[in-house]
Amino acid sequence: MFKFLKDVSREMKKVSWPKGKELTNYTIIVVTTVVLMSIFFMIIDQLITLGLNLL
C-alpha cells in the first residue's frame, strides 16, 4: 500500500496543472454548458408536459 501511495505521489508531480487563467476559462465553459443544457431540457420537459396535457 505504501508503494502505491509513493507511486501516486510521484505521478501527481508529473501532472501539468492548469494556470489561473486557463482554470477560469474552463470553469466558465463548464458552467455555461450546464446552464444551456438545463435550459434545453427544461424546454423539452415543458413541451412533453404540454403535449401530454393536450391528450
N, C-alpha and C positions, 0 to 999 in steps of 0.2 A: 504494500500500500504506500509506503514512504517513497519507493522508487517511482511509482505512478505520479505522486504529487510533485516530486522533483522534476520529472519529465514534463508535467503540465506547466510548471513554473518556467522551465527553460523554453518551452514552445510559446508561452504567452509573451516572453521578452522579444520574440521574433515578429510578433504581430504588428502590422502597420496601423496604428490608431488614427482616426480622422482628426484633423485640426479643428479649431473652434469654428471657423467659417464653413468648413465642409459639414460639420455636425449640425450647424444652424440650417444650412440648405437642405440636408437630408431630413431634418425634423419638419421643416416647412412642407416638403414634398409629401411626407407620410401623413401629416395632419390634413393637408389639402385633399389627398386621395381618400382618406377615411371620411371626410365631410362630404365629398362628392358622391362616394358610394352610398353613404347613408341617405342622402337626398334622392338618389336614383331608386334605392329600394323603398323609400317612403312613397314615392310617386307610384311605383309598381304596386305596392300594397294598397294604396288608395284606389287605383284602377281596378284591381281584383275585387276589393270590397264593393265598389260601385257596381261592377258587373254582377256580383252575386246578389246584391240587394235588388237589382232590376229583375231578377228571375222570380 
